[in-house]
């Protein structure tokens, strides 16, 4: 019996020596732990839990390289907490932020924070964060991609003020954000490197299409979902944006693509998509049949920060 037990121990020791010791996760290099493991986690999870595991993980979570890409979504009933976490994440990027997405929350003040806050060192490298005037260097001037989804408290004017300070922006995605043709014109002038523009709103009309054509000639990818642009708006885009590689017009119910116009789109653009909505636009807007949604009228939009009006069409 003793011989059998000794033999089992020898076999166990041999297997253990071949397999090696169990790796110590806390001794893993920062580049692997931060760039390949922790960075895959949700930003809220990192700020709320991960950084509290140990001192080493907290040090890694403060590295600006961890916050070049920030994806924040509403996960609290009170927006105060998610806004606070977003500011903390932007603070930690220290000017290295290149991509940020906000989903189901966000205000003009938060956009202003993202585009205007500047970092400097003083008194033995203690980092302070202060808001500076627009004529100084801005912390998020390297930002290349901005995605806003269902941020109903963000106004067109607030968006424009922020984008004026983001000249390196290449991708802008707006889903259910209210903007008008003048806003689009200013965005195109303020962001000359804009290559991708995606927008989804039932209030996008020919006036907005003309603004895109006149102010965004360098566009490579354009997505106008559920808009009410007509053939005139589409022709203006084809003429004003000659470098388009992809164009998505899904849900644009007022487009009447005949053989020649559709053929032109497919010949000019590598990736062209067009599908009609499966619902009635009249019922979608007014809730009842028998009216025309393509009439000239003013649509009043209520904002938590006050009332404002847009001229629709």
BELJO-V982294 format. One record per pair of residues at least 12 apart in sequence whose ideal C-beta (glycine too) atoms are under 10 Angstrom apart, sorted by sequence separation. I is the first residue (numbers start at 1). J is the second residue. D is the distance in Angstrom with one decimal. If there is no record, write none. Layout:
BEGIN
i:j:d
I:J:D
I:J:D
END
This chain:
BEGIN
i:j:d
25:37:8.7
38:50:6.1
102:114:8.9
117:129:5.7
118:130:6.8
120:132:9.2
212:224:8.3
237:249:9.5
262:274:7.5
281:293:5.0
282:294:9.2
298:310:7.4
299:311:8.1
300:312:9.8
37:50:9.9
38:51:8.9
72:85:7.0
117:130:7.5
118:131:7.7
146:159:9.1
159:172:9.2
174:187:9.5
184:197:8.8
199:212:9.1
209:222:9.8
224:237:8.4
234:247:8.7
280:293:9.2
281:294:8.4
298:311:5.8
299:312:4.4
46:60:9.7
47:61:7.8
72:86:4.9
86:100:8.4
100:114:6.6
117:131:5.9
118:132:4.8
285:299:9.1
297:311:8.8
298:312:6.6
299:313:9.2
38:53:9.8
46:61:5.7
51:66:9.8
70:85:9.9
116:131:5.8
117:132:7.9
118:133:9.7
159:174:7.8
172:187:7.0
184:199:8.8
197:212:7.0
209:224:7.5
222:237:6.9
234:249:7.3
296:311:8.6
297:312:6.4
298:313:9.7
70:86:7.4
86:102:7.2
113:129:9.6
116:132:6.9
146:162:8.4
208:224:8.3
233:249:10.0
249:265:8.6
296:312:7.8
297:313:7.8
72:89:6.9
97:114:7.7
116:133:8.6
120:137:9.5
146:163:7.8
212:229:9.6
257:274:6.3
295:312:9.1
296:313:5.4
71:89:9.6
72:90:9.5
113:131:7.9
116:134:7.0
118:136:6.2
119:137:9.6
156:174:9.8
159:177:6.9
169:187:8.8
209:227:7.9
219:237:8.7
234:252:8.3
247:265:6.8
294:312:9.8
295:313:7.7
38:57:7.1
70:89:4.9
83:102:9.6
86:105:8.2
112:131:8.4
115:134:9.1
118:137:6.1
143:162:9.7
159:178:9.2
160:179:8.1
172:191:7.1
197:216:6.4
208:227:7.6
209:228:10.0
210:229:9.5
222:241:6.7
233:252:9.1
247:266:9.9
255:274:6.8
257:276:9.8
293:312:9.6
294:313:7.2
41:61:9.8
46:66:7.5
70:90:6.9
82:102:9.0
86:106:8.2
90:110:9.1
116:136:8.9
118:138:6.1
119:139:5.8
143:163:9.6
146:166:7.2
154:174:9.0
159:179:6.5
163:183:9.1
171:191:9.8
179:199:7.8
184:204:9.4
204:224:5.9
208:228:9.6
209:229:4.7
213:233:8.2
229:249:7.9
234:254:10.0
293:313:9.8
39:60:9.5
46:67:9.2
67:88:9.4
82:103:9.7
93:114:9.6
117:138:7.5
118:139:5.2
156:177:7.8
166:187:9.8
169:190:8.3
170:191:8.0
194:215:9.2
195:216:9.3
204:225:8.5
206:227:9.4
208:229:7.4
209:230:8.5
212:233:8.6
213:234:9.7
216:237:9.2
219:240:8.9
220:241:8.7
233:254:8.9
234:255:6.3
244:265:9.4
247:268:8.8
248:269:10.0
255:276:8.2
38:60:6.3
39:61:9.8
67:89:5.5
70:92:9.2
82:104:8.8
83:105:6.8
91:113:9.3
95:117:9.2
116:138:5.7
117:139:4.9
118:140:9.5
140:162:8.9
143:165:9.2
144:166:8.7
155:177:8.8
156:178:5.9
157:179:9.2
160:182:8.5
164:186:7.3
169:191:4.4
171:193:9.9
172:194:6.2
177:199:7.6
179:201:8.1
194:216:6.0
197:219:5.9
204:226:7.9
205:227:7.1
206:228:8.3
207:229:9.2
210:232:8.4
211:233:9.9
213:235:8.9
214:236:8.0
219:241:4.7
221:243:9.9
222:244:6.0
227:249:7.6
230:252:8.9
233:255:8.6
234:256:9.8
247:269:5.0
252:274:7.0
254:276:9.8
33:56:8.0
34:57:8.9
37:60:9.5
38:61:6.8
43:66:9.1
66:89:9.1
67:90:7.6
70:93:7.2
82:105:5.4
83:106:7.9
87:110:7.5
90:113:6.8
95:118:7.8
115:138:6.0
116:139:7.7
117:140:7.7
118:141:9.5
143:166:5.1
145:168:10.0
146:169:6.3
151:174:8.7
154:177:5.9
155:178:7.0
156:179:4.1
157:180:9.5
160:183:5.2
163:186:7.7
164:187:8.9
167:190:6.9
168:191:8.2
169:192:9.3
170:193:5.4
171:194:7.7
172:195:9.5
173:196:7.7
174:197:8.3
175:198:7.7
176:199:9.4
177:200:8.9
178:201:7.2
180:203:8.9
181:204:9.8
184:207:8.9
185:208:9.7
188:211:7.3
192:215:9.7
194:217:9.9
195:218:6.5
196:219:7.4
197:220:9.5
198:221:7.6
199:222:8.8
200:223:7.7
201:224:9.0
202:225:9.3
203:226:9.4
204:227:3.6
205:228:5.3
206:229:5.5
209:232:7.9
210:233:6.7
213:236:4.2
217:240:6.1
218:241:8.1
219:242:9.4
220:243:5.8
221:244:7.5
222:245:9.3
223:246:7.9
224:247:8.1
225:248:6.9
226:249:9.7
227:250:9.6
228:251:9.8
229:252:5.9
231:254:8.5
234:257:8.1
238:261:8.7
245:268:9.8
246:269:6.6
247:270:9.3
248:271:7.9
249:272:8.1
250:273:5.8
251:274:9.3
252:275:8.6
253:276:5.9
33:57:7.6
39:63:9.7
43:67:8.0
67:91:8.6
69:93:9.3
81:105:9.9
82:106:9.1
83:107:7.5
86:110:6.6
90:114:5.6
95:119:6.1
114:138:9.3
115:139:8.2
116:140:8.1
138:162:10.0
141:165:7.0
142:166:9.0
143:167:9.5
144:168:5.7
145:169:7.4
146:170:9.6
147:171:7.7
148:172:8.6
149:173:7.7
151:175:8.7
152:176:7.1
154:178:8.3
155:179:8.6
156:180:5.7
159:183:6.7
160:184:9.2
163:187:5.4
166:190:7.5
167:191:6.6
168:192:9.6
169:193:6.7
170:194:6.3
171:195:6.8
172:196:7.1
173:197:8.0
174:198:7.1
175:199:7.4
176:200:6.6
177:201:7.0
179:203:9.0
181:205:8.5
184:208:5.7
187:211:8.8
188:212:7.3
191:215:9.5
192:216:9.2
194:218:6.6
195:219:6.5
196:220:6.6
197:221:7.4
198:222:7.6
199:223:7.0
200:224:8.0
201:225:8.1
202:226:5.2
203:227:8.1
204:228:6.8
205:229:6.2
206:230:5.7
209:233:3.0
212:236:8.0
213:237:5.1
216:240:7.6
217:241:6.2
218:242:9.6
219:243:6.7
220:244:6.6
221:245:6.3
222:246:7.3
223:247:7.7
224:248:7.1
225:249:8.0
226:250:7.6
227:251:7.5
228:252:7.2
229:253:9.9
230:254:5.1
231:255:6.4
244:268:7.2
245:269:6.7
246:270:6.6
247:271:7.3
248:272:8.1
249:273:6.6
250:274:6.9
251:275:6.8
252:276:7.8
253:277:5.3
34:59:9.4
35:60:9.4
38:63:9.6
41:66:10.0
47:72:9.7
67:92:4.7
68:93:6.6
79:104:9.1
80:105:9.9
89:114:9.9
90:115:9.7
94:119:5.2
114:139:8.2
115:140:5.4
140:165:7.6
141:166:6.9
142:167:10.0
143:168:6.5
144:169:6.2
145:170:6.6
146:171:7.2
147:172:8.0
148:173:7.0
149:174:8.3
150:175:6.6
151:176:7.9
152:177:8.2
154:179:9.4
156:181:9.9
157:182:9.4
158:183:9.9
160:185:9.4
161:186:9.3
163:188:9.8
164:189:8.9
165:190:8.3
166:191:6.6
167:192:7.1
168:193:6.1
169:194:6.0
170:195:4.9
171:196:4.2
172:197:5.4
173:198:4.3
174:199:4.7
175:200:4.6
176:201:6.1
178:203:7.1
179:204:8.8
180:205:9.7
181:206:9.2
182:207:9.3
183:208:9.0
184:209:9.2
185:210:9.3
186:211:9.3
187:212:9.4
188:213:9.6
189:214:9.9
190:215:9.4
191:216:8.5
192:217:9.4
193:218:7.2
194:219:6.7
195:220:4.6
196:221:4.2
197:222:5.5
198:223:3.9
199:224:6.1
200:225:3.9
201:226:7.0
202:227:7.2
203:228:7.6
204:229:6.5
205:230:8.3
206:231:9.3
208:233:7.7
209:234:7.0
211:236:9.4
212:237:6.0
213:238:8.2
214:239:9.9
215:240:8.4
216:241:6.4
217:242:7.2
218:243:6.4
219:244:6.1
220:245:4.9
221:246:4.7
222:247:5.3
223:248:4.2
224:249:5.8
225:250:5.5
226:251:3.9
227:252:5.1
228:253:6.9
229:254:6.7
230:255:6.6
231:256:5.9
244:269:5.3
245:270:5.2
246:271:3.8
247:272:5.3
248:273:4.5
249:274:4.6
250:275:4.8
251:276:7.4
252:277:8.2
30:56:8.2
34:60:4.4
39:65:8.4
43:69:8.8
66:92:7.2
67:93:3.9
79:105:4.9
83:109:8.5
87:113:5.9
91:117:7.4
93:119:9.2
113:139:9.4
114:140:5.3
115:141:8.3
139:165:9.8
140:166:6.6
141:167:7.0
142:168:5.9
143:169:6.1
144:170:4.7
145:171:4.0
146:172:5.6
147:173:4.1
148:174:5.5
149:175:4.4
150:176:5.1
151:177:6.2
152:178:8.2
156:182:8.0
157:183:7.2
160:186:4.8
163:189:9.8
164:190:4.6
167:193:7.2
168:194:9.9
169:195:9.4
170:196:6.7
171:197:8.0
172:198:7.3
173:199:7.6
174:200:7.5
175:201:7.8
176:202:9.2
181:207:4.3
182:208:10.0
184:210:9.1
185:211:4.8
188:214:7.6
189:215:5.8
192:218:7.0
194:220:9.4
195:221:6.7
196:222:7.8
197:223:7.4
198:224:8.3
199:225:7.3
200:226:5.8
201:227:7.1
202:228:6.8
206:232:5.5
207:233:8.2
209:235:9.1
210:236:5.2
213:239:6.4
214:240:5.9
217:243:7.5
219:245:9.1
220:246:7.4
221:247:8.0
222:248:7.4
223:249:8.3
224:250:8.6
225:251:5.4
226:252:7.2
227:253:8.8
228:254:4.9
229:255:6.8
230:256:7.6
231:257:7.6
235:261:7.3
238:264:6.8
242:268:8.3
244:270:8.8
245:271:6.6
246:272:7.5
247:273:7.2
248:274:8.1
249:275:8.1
250:276:8.7
251:277:4.5
253:279:8.8
26:53:9.2
30:57:10.0
33:60:5.8
34:61:7.8
39:66:5.9
43:70:5.6
44:71:9.3
48:75:9.1
64:91:9.9
66:93:8.5
67:94:8.1
70:97:6.6
79:106:8.5
83:110:5.8
86:113:8.3
87:114:8.5
90:117:7.0
113:140:9.2
134:161:8.9
138:165:5.1
141:168:6.5
142:169:9.9
143:170:9.3
144:171:6.6
145:172:7.9
146:173:7.2
147:174:8.1
148:175:7.0
149:176:7.0
150:177:8.4
156:183:4.0
159:186:9.4
160:187:6.4
163:190:5.2
164:191:8.8
166:193:9.8
167:194:10.0
169:196:9.8
171:198:8.0
172:199:8.2
173:200:8.8
174:201:7.6
176:203:9.8
180:207:7.7
181:208:5.3
184:211:3.9
185:212:8.9
188:215:2.7
189:216:9.3
191:218:9.5
195:222:9.9
196:223:8.2
197:224:8.7
198:225:7.8
199:226:9.6
200:227:8.2
201:228:9.7
206:233:3.9
209:236:5.6
210:237:8.6
213:240:2.8
214:241:9.9
219:246:9.8
221:248:8.4
222:249:8.9
223:250:8.2
224:251:8.8
225:252:7.9
226:253:8.2
227:254:8.2
228:255:9.1
231:258:8.3
234:261:7.1
238:265:7.1
241:268:9.9
244:271:9.3
245:272:9.8
246:273:8.0
247:274:8.4
248:275:9.3
249:276:9.8
250:277:8.3
251:278:9.0
253:280:8.8
254:281:8.0
25:53:9.8
26:54:6.5
28:56:9.2
33:61:10.0
35:63:9.2
38:66:6.9
39:67:9.2
43:71:6.0
44:72:7.0
64:92:6.4
65:93:9.1
68:96:5.3
69:97:8.1
70:98:9.5
71:99:8.2
72:100:7.6
73:101:8.0
74:102:8.8
75:103:9.7
79:107:8.1
82:110:9.7
86:114:8.1
91:119:7.9
115:143:7.7
138:166:8.1
140:168:9.3
141:169:9.8
143:171:9.8
145:173:7.9
146:174:8.7
147:175:7.9
148:176:8.7
149:177:8.4
155:183:9.1
156:184:8.8
159:187:7.6
162:190:9.5
163:191:5.9
166:194:9.9
180:208:7.4
181:209:8.8
183:211:8.2
184:212:6.0
187:215:7.3
188:216:4.3
199:227:7.8
205:233:7.3
206:234:9.0
209:237:5.6
212:240:7.2
213:241:6.2
219:247:9.3
224:252:6.5
227:255:8.9
234:262:10.0
237:265:9.8
241:269:9.7
244:272:9.0
251:279:9.1
253:281:4.9
25:54:9.8
26:55:9.6
27:56:8.9
30:59:8.0
31:60:9.6
34:63:5.9
39:68:9.1
42:71:7.6
43:72:5.9
44:73:7.7
62:91:9.9
63:92:8.1
64:93:5.5
65:94:9.8
67:96:7.1
68:97:6.3
69:98:6.8
70:99:7.2
71:100:7.7
72:101:6.8
73:102:7.9
74:103:6.5
75:104:9.1
76:105:8.8
111:140:9.9
114:143:7.6
138:167:9.8
140:169:9.7
148:177:5.4
157:186:9.3
160:189:9.9
161:190:9.7
179:208:7.7
181:210:6.9
182:211:7.5
184:213:10.0
185:214:6.9
186:215:8.0
187:216:8.0
188:217:8.3
204:233:8.8
211:240:9.6
212:241:7.1
235:264:8.7
253:282:9.8
26:56:5.7
30:60:5.5
35:65:7.0
39:69:8.1
42:72:9.1
43:73:9.0
44:74:9.8
45:75:9.6
62:92:6.0
64:94:4.4
66:96:9.6
67:97:6.5
68:98:5.1
69:99:4.4
70:100:4.6
71:101:4.6
72:102:5.6
73:103:4.0
74:104:3.9
75:105:9.3
83:113:8.8
87:117:8.4
134:164:7.8
156:186:9.2
160:190:7.4
174:204:9.9
181:211:4.0
184:214:9.1
185:215:4.8
188:218:9.0
206:236:7.7
210:240:8.1
231:261:6.2
234:264:9.5
235:265:9.9
238:268:6.4
251:281:9.4
25:56:9.6
26:57:8.2
34:65:6.8
35:66:8.1
42:73:8.4
44:75:5.7
61:92:7.8
63:94:9.5
64:95:7.7
65:96:7.0
67:98:9.8
68:99:7.0
69:100:7.6
70:101:7.2
71:102:8.7
72:103:7.0
73:104:6.2
74:105:4.4
79:110:9.3
115:146:9.5
134:165:6.4
156:187:9.4
163:194:9.3
180:211:8.4
181:212:8.8
184:215:6.6
185:216:9.2
188:219:8.9
209:240:9.0
224:255:9.9
234:265:7.6
238:269:8.3
253:284:9.2
25:57:9.4
28:60:9.8
31:63:9.9
34:66:5.6
44:76:9.1
62:94:9.6
64:96:4.6
68:100:9.6
69:101:8.6
70:102:8.8
71:103:7.9
72:104:9.5
73:105:7.9
74:106:9.0
114:146:8.5
179:211:9.4
184:216:7.9
30:63:7.3
42:75:8.8
48:81:9.5
63:96:9.7
64:97:8.6
67:100:9.4
72:105:7.7
94:127:7.7
181:214:9.3
31:65:9.0
72:106:8.6
181:215:9.4
30:65:9.3
92:127:9.9
94:129:9.2
111:146:8.7
30:66:10.0
91:127:8.7
44:81:9.4
47:84:9.4
48:85:7.5
111:148:8.4
44:82:7.5
47:85:5.1
72:110:9.8
91:129:5.6
46:85:9.6
47:86:9.4
90:129:9.2
254:293:8.9
100:140:7.9
111:151:8.7
234:274:9.4
253:293:8.8
254:294:6.5
44:85:6.1
47:88:6.1
51:92:10.0
110:151:8.7
253:294:9.5
43:85:7.5
44:86:9.3
47:89:6.6
87:129:9.0
95:137:8.3
97:139:7.4
98:140:8.9
106:148:6.3
43:86:8.4
46:89:8.5
95:138:8.2
96:139:8.9
97:140:5.1
100:143:6.7
105:148:9.9
106:149:8.9
108:151:9.6
110:153:8.8
111:154:6.4
70:114:9.2
95:139:4.5
96:140:9.3
97:141:9.4
98:142:5.7
99:143:7.5
100:144:9.8
101:145:8.0
102:146:8.5
103:147:8.0
105:149:9.7
106:150:8.8
107:151:7.7
109:153:9.1
110:154:8.2
111:155:9.7
172:216:9.7
197:241:9.4
43:88:9.6
44:89:8.9
47:92:8.9
94:139:7.2
95:140:7.1
97:142:6.7
98:143:6.1
99:144:6.5
100:145:7.3
101:146:7.8
102:147:7.3
103:148:8.3
104:149:6.8
105:150:8.4
106:151:3.7
107:152:9.6
108:153:7.3
109:154:9.7
116:161:9.3
146:191:9.5
43:89:5.6
46:92:9.8
93:139:7.4
95:141:7.4
96:142:6.6
97:143:5.6
98:144:4.9
99:145:4.1
100:146:6.1
101:147:4.0
102:148:5.5
103:149:4.6
104:150:4.8
105:151:6.6
106:152:8.8
107:153:4.5
108:154:6.0
112:158:7.3
115:161:8.0
116:162:8.1
93:140:7.8
95:142:6.6
96:143:9.9
97:144:9.2
98:145:6.8
99:146:8.0
100:147:7.5
101:148:7.8
102:149:7.1
103:150:6.7
104:151:7.4
105:152:9.3
106:153:6.6
107:154:6.4
108:155:5.9
111:158:5.9
115:162:4.3
222:269:9.2
91:139:8.6
95:143:9.7
97:145:9.8
99:147:8.2
100:148:9.3
101:149:7.3
102:150:9.1
103:151:8.0
104:152:8.9
105:153:8.0
106:154:5.5
107:155:9.0
108:156:9.9
110:158:9.3
111:159:6.6
114:162:6.8
115:163:7.7
170:218:9.6
195:243:8.8
200:248:10.0
204:252:8.7
206:254:9.0
221:269:10.0
225:273:9.9
90:139:7.4
93:142:9.1
102:151:5.7
105:154:9.7
108:157:7.7
109:158:8.1
111:160:9.9
112:161:6.8
113:162:9.2
115:164:8.2
116:165:6.4
144:193:8.2
196:245:9.9
202:251:8.7
205:254:8.8
90:140:7.2
93:143:9.5
108:158:2.9
111:161:7.7
112:162:6.1
115:165:4.3
144:194:10.0
170:220:9.4
171:221:8.4
173:223:8.2
175:225:8.2
176:226:9.8
195:245:9.4
196:246:8.8
198:248:8.0
200:250:9.3
221:271:8.3
223:273:8.7
107:158:7.6
108:159:7.7
111:162:4.0
114:165:9.3
115:166:5.9
144:195:9.4
145:196:8.2
147:198:8.3
149:200:8.9
200:251:8.3
202:253:9.4
226:277:6.8
102:154:8.5
106:158:9.7
110:162:9.2
111:163:8.6
114:166:8.7
225:277:9.8
90:143:10.0
106:159:10.0
108:161:7.5
112:165:9.0
226:279:9.9
228:281:7.3
108:162:7.8
111:165:9.8
64:119:9.6
111:166:9.8
226:281:9.0
43:100:9.8
228:285:9.5
43:101:9.7
226:284:8.9
230:294:8.6
228:293:7.2
228:294:6.6
98:168:8.5
99:170:9.9
106:177:9.4
98:170:9.5
99:171:8.0
101:173:8.0
103:175:8.9
104:176:9.9
68:142:8.8
79:153:8.5
74:149:9.9
202:277:9.6
68:144:9.9
69:145:8.5
71:147:8.4
73:149:8.5
74:150:8.6
73:150:9.9
74:151:9.7
202:281:7.7
202:284:7.0
203:285:9.5
202:285:6.8
228:312:9.0
228:313:7.9
205:294:8.8
202:293:8.6
203:299:6.6
202:299:9.9
203:301:8.7
207:311:8.7
207:312:9.1
205:311:10.0
207:313:7.1
203:310:7.2
205:312:6.9
206:313:7.6
205:313:5.0
203:312:6.0
202:312:9.9
203:313:9.0
178:299:9.3
178:301:5.6
178:303:8.4
183:310:9.9
181:310:9.9
178:308:8.6
180:310:5.5
181:311:9.5
179:310:8.8
180:311:7.6
178:310:6.5
180:312:9.2
156:301:9.9
158:303:10.0
155:301:9.1
158:305:9.0
155:303:6.4
152:301:9.0
154:303:9.2
152:302:9.3
153:303:6.7
155:305:7.4
152:303:7.5
153:304:5.2
154:305:9.8
155:306:9.1
157:308:8.8
152:304:7.6
153:305:6.6
156:308:8.8
155:308:7.0
156:310:8.1
108:303:9.7
107:303:10.0
109:305:9.4
107:304:8.3
108:305:7.5
107:305:7.7
END
